[in-house]
Amino acid sequence: IRNISTQTTNITYKLDDGTGTVEVKQWIDSEASTMDLGGGGSKNSSGLVEDGWARVWGRLKAFNNRRHVGAHVIRPVADKMEITYHLLEATYVHLYFTRGPLEPSAGKGANGGQMDGQFGGDGGEMGMGGARGMPSVSPNARRVLQCLKETPQNNEGLNVQHVAASLRMPMTEVMKAGDELLTQSLIFTTVDDSTWAVLDL
């Protein structure tokens, strides 16, 4: 984090990951700001400080011909191995888009075994954009996530009722699966607590 600028509506972080710099904007909830961010304590309350390391999940946006990242989640890096992982992930994504995906036969190891993932020892598949494999979640959570990924939608995501109708699952099971996915930071709420969208990692 090269710089932190706190304003009334957002906090802007200038980040440098070794490949370039970008501004990351995190919008402040007015109710939360009066309770949690009072007294100008926004830098310390989140644990994010200048010259520290942070991990960000969000969407690339443009305003007045300037690009920035709209952050959904931003948190300090606790384990320094995340920095090494990021550099490997950036290399993987660069090679994916410049040379194309790995050929199925190219993933064979010296012992003839198939390499199931680029950086995951548990066979977690690295998809487009370097997303990590699915963490251990219930089968219902997997179905809900798949529905959210594959169903056409606008930028507001999908309502729980729509997901339940599409999957023919009881609402209670969909809500339970959604809570599981929210806890794993695989999805996030949009217009209300019952409307979800997939968090692009």
Salt bridges, closest charged atoms under 4 A:
ASP16 OD2 - ARG2 NH2 3.43
ASP17 OD2 - HIS86 NE2 2.85
GLU23 OE2 - ARG66 NH2 3.36
GLU50 OE2 - LYS43 NZ 3.93
GLU82 OE1 - ARG55 NE 3.81
GLU82 OE1 - ARG75 NH2 3.14
GLU89 OE1 - ARG55 NH2 3.84
ASP200 OD2 - ARG59 NH1 3.04
